[in-house]
């Protein structure tokens, strides 16, 4: 699958970017632009804003390839985190500007803020789910894709995968257990330093 990249590929890509290889940026863009755009659009719900954030993220990666630390995770995960943070920052900035322009009169501000935070949480869950699905072992991912996209039950999935029904059930159960970890209840404390900060 195109989204899967071995750690060696990540390190090589980082080195190529550090050398200023424009072809490396093009390859990285081809591989991850749709992910960045999707995450940004999910937060912003605005095509133009998602396009702008996509450009900003890849500009940042091009100018700061050494900011990526392979010990902290995959290049894909780092780029997804950059996209999510930039989108959250943009959404909060836009919301603050709209509140200033509106004069802040009336009692709807708190409700709008709650809706914004819920949208950010939903986008975070979607980003984590995407990462979990793309990084899970291929047999689990294949079983989930058959169940979710093709609407097949475990018997049909077993036949399509050429495995026993018990094995298909096991794969689906494990895949769903992994996927269920995408939702993390919102913390009751303040956000960590730097959360939602601009690139």
Backbone torsions as a table, in degrees:
resi	resn	phi	psi	omega
1	UNK	NA	140.7	-173.7
2	UNK	-63.3	-27.1	-177.3
3	UNK	-74.7	-21.9	-178.3
4	UNK	-82.0	128.2	178.7
5	UNK	-135.8	128.2	178.0
6	UNK	-68.5	155.3	-179.7
7	UNK	-54.2	-34.2	-179.7
8	UNK	-62.4	-39.2	177.8
9	UNK	-62.4	-42.8	179.2
10	UNK	-58.7	-47.2	-178.5
11	UNK	-65.4	-41.8	179.0
12	UNK	-63.0	-42.1	179.0
13	UNK	-62.0	-43.4	178.8
14	UNK	-60.0	-43.1	179.4
15	UNK	-64.1	-41.4	178.8
16	UNK	-64.1	-41.2	177.7
17	UNK	-64.6	-40.9	179.7
18	UNK	-63.0	-30.7	177.3
19	UNK	-79.9	-6.2	178.5
20	UNK	82.1	27.4	179.5
21	UNK	-76.2	109.7	179.4
22	UNK	-61.4	-33.4	179.3
23	UNK	-62.5	-33.0	178.7
24	UNK	-66.2	-41.8	177.9
25	UNK	-62.6	-41.6	178.4
26	UNK	-61.5	-42.0	179.1
27	UNK	-65.2	-42.9	179.1
28	UNK	-63.4	-42.7	179.1
29	UNK	-61.8	-46.2	179.6
30	UNK	-59.0	-35.8	-175.3
31	UNK	-78.7	-38.7	-169.5
32	UNK	-120.4	-2.4	-176.8
33	UNK	-61.6	-39.8	-178.8
34	UNK	-66.7	-35.6	176.3
35	UNK	-63.2	-48.9	-179.2
36	UNK	-60.6	-47.5	-179.4
37	UNK	-61.4	-43.2	-179.9
38	UNK	-61.5	-46.5	-179.8
39	UNK	-64.1	-43.2	179.9
40	UNK	-64.5	-42.0	-179.9
41	UNK	-66.3	-35.4	-179.4
42	UNK	-63.5	-36.4	178.7
43	UNK	-79.8	-48.5	-171.5
44	UNK	-83.2	-28.1	-174.2
45	UNK	54.1	42.2	-176.1
46	UNK	-152.5	118.7	-176.2
47	UNK	-62.4	-45.5	-179.1
48	UNK	-64.3	-41.3	178.8
49	UNK	-64.9	-39.5	178.6
50	UNK	-65.0	-39.3	176.3
51	UNK	-61.7	-45.0	-179.1
52	UNK	-63.0	-44.0	-179.8
53	UNK	-65.0	-38.1	177.9
54	UNK	-60.6	-45.6	177.2
55	UNK	-61.7	-44.0	-178.8
56	UNK	-62.5	-41.6	-178.8
57	UNK	-64.1	-46.2	-177.9
58	UNK	-72.6	-28.6	173.2
59	UNK	-65.4	-43.4	178.8
60	UNK	-62.0	-45.3	180.0
61	UNK	-61.7	-42.3	179.6
62	UNK	-62.8	-41.9	-176.9
63	UNK	-83.1	-18.8	-175.0
64	UNK	-134.2	53.9	-177.8
65	UNK	-63.1	-26.3	-179.8
66	UNK	-75.6	-8.9	176.9
67	UNK	-70.9	-19.8	177.6
68	UNK	-79.7	129.6	177.8
69	UNK	-115.3	107.4	-178.1
70	UNK	-58.0	-24.1	179.5
71	UNK	-69.5	-20.3	-178.1
72	UNK	-89.1	-8.9	-179.6
73	UNK	144.9	-173.0	-176.8
74	UNK	-76.4	160.3	176.0
75	UNK	-61.8	-39.0	178.4
76	UNK	-59.4	-45.0	-179.9
77	UNK	-64.0	-41.3	179.5
78	UNK	-63.5	-45.0	-179.6
79	UNK	-64.8	-40.1	177.8
80	UNK	-63.3	-39.5	178.3
81	UNK	-64.5	-43.7	177.0
82	UNK	-58.4	-44.6	-178.9
83	UNK	-63.0	-45.2	-178.5
84	UNK	-64.0	-46.9	-179.3
85	UNK	-62.3	-42.9	-179.6
86	UNK	-65.7	-39.9	179.1
87	UNK	-65.5	-42.7	178.6
88	UNK	-63.1	-43.8	178.2
89	UNK	-59.3	-46.7	-179.9
90	UNK	-62.5	-42.4	-179.0
91	UNK	-63.4	-45.4	179.6
92	UNK	-65.1	-39.8	178.0
93	UNK	-63.7	-45.1	-179.8
94	UNK	-63.1	-40.7	179.4
95	UNK	-63.6	-41.3	178.9
96	UNK	-64.7	-41.5	178.9
97	UNK	-64.1	-42.1	179.4
98	UNK	-65.4	-36.1	178.3
99	UNK	-66.2	-40.3	177.7
100	UNK	-65.1	-44.1	-179.7
101	UNK	-64.9	-33.6	-178.9
102	UNK	-80.4	-8.9	177.9
103	UNK	83.8	-9.1	177.5
104	UNK	69.9	9.4	179.7
105	UNK	-75.2	143.5	178.9
106	UNK	97.5	168.8	-173.9
107	UNK	-99.5	12.8	-175.9
108	UNK	-82.2	-10.0	-174.5
109	UNK	-59.4	-44.5	-179.1
110	UNK	-62.4	-39.8	180.0
111	UNK	-65.4	-42.3	178.3
112	UNK	-62.2	-42.5	179.4
113	UNK	-62.1	-41.5	178.8
114	UNK	-64.2	-39.7	178.9
115	UNK	-66.0	-39.0	178.2
116	UNK	-63.1	-46.8	-178.8
117	UNK	-64.0	-36.4	178.0
118	UNK	-66.4	-40.2	178.0
119	UNK	-62.9	-40.6	178.0
120	UNK	-64.7	-43.3	178.5
121	UNK	-62.3	-44.0	179.6
122	UNK	-61.1	-42.7	178.7
123	UNK	-65.2	-36.0	178.1
124	UNK	-65.5	-42.6	178.2
125	UNK	-62.9	-43.0	-179.9
126	UNK	-62.9	-40.6	179.1
127	UNK	-64.7	-43.7	178.5
128	UNK	-64.9	-40.7	179.5
129	UNK	-62.9	-42.8	178.4
130	UNK	-60.0	-45.0	-179.5
131	UNK	-63.9	-43.3	-179.3
132	UNK	-62.0	-46.1	-177.8
133	UNK	-64.4	-44.6	-176.6
134	UNK	-73.5	-20.6	-179.2
135	UNK	-100.9	-4.8	179.1
136	UNK	-75.8	158.0	179.0
137	UNK	-55.3	143.6	-176.1
138	UNK	-54.3	-39.7	179.7
139	UNK	-62.4	-37.7	178.3
140	UNK	-69.0	-43.9	-179.4
141	UNK	-61.8	-42.3	-179.9
142	UNK	-61.4	-41.6	179.4
143	UNK	-64.6	-43.1	179.1
144	UNK	-64.7	-41.0	-179.7
145	UNK	-63.4	-39.7	177.7
146	UNK	-64.3	-41.7	-178.4
147	UNK	-70.7	-42.5	-173.1
148	UNK	-83.3	-53.6	-174.3
149	UNK	-80.2	-39.6	-177.3
150	UNK	-95.4	-2.0	177.6
151	UNK	55.9	42.9	179.1
152	UNK	-98.5	143.9	175.2
153	UNK	-82.6	179.4	-174.4
154	UNK	-64.3	-30.6	178.8
155	UNK	-67.6	-46.2	179.2
156	UNK	-66.0	-38.6	177.5
157	UNK	-63.1	-41.3	179.1
158	UNK	-59.7	-45.3	-180.0
159	UNK	-63.4	-43.1	-178.7
160	UNK	-67.1	-34.3	-177.9
161	UNK	-88.6	-13.4	-178.7
162	UNK	72.6	35.2	179.4
163	UNK	-125.7	171.0	177.6
164	UNK	-71.2	162.3	178.1
165	UNK	-63.8	-37.9	177.6
166	UNK	-61.8	-40.5	179.5
167	UNK	-67.2	-40.4	178.0
168	UNK	-63.1	-42.6	177.4
169	UNK	-61.1	-43.8	-179.9
170	UNK	-61.2	-45.2	-179.7
171	UNK	-63.2	-43.5	178.9
172	UNK	-64.0	-43.2	179.6
173	UNK	-61.8	-47.2	179.3
174	UNK	-63.4	-42.8	178.9
175	UNK	-61.1	-43.0	179.2
176	UNK	-68.2	-36.1	176.6
177	UNK	-63.0	-43.4	177.4
178	UNK	-62.5	-44.5	-178.2
179	UNK	-64.5	-32.6	-178.8
180	UNK	-66.1	-19.2	178.9
181	UNK	-75.8	-7.1	179.6
182	UNK	-65.3	-31.4	-179.3
183	UNK	-88.3	119.8	175.3
184	UNK	-118.8	122.6	-179.2
185	UNK	-56.1	143.0	-178.6
186	UNK	-61.4	138.2	-179.6
187	UNK	-70.0	154.1	178.2
188	UNK	-88.3	-8.4	-177.6
189	UNK	-98.6	177.1	179.0
190	UNK	-67.7	157.1	178.0
191	UNK	-66.8	150.3	179.1
192	UNK	-64.2	157.2	179.7
193	UNK	-56.3	137.9	176.8
194	UNK	87.3	-8.1	-178.1
195	UNK	-66.6	131.0	178.2
196	UNK	76.8	6.3	-178.7
197	UNK	-72.7	150.7	177.3
198	UNK	-66.4	156.4	174.3
199	UNK	-59.0	NA	NA
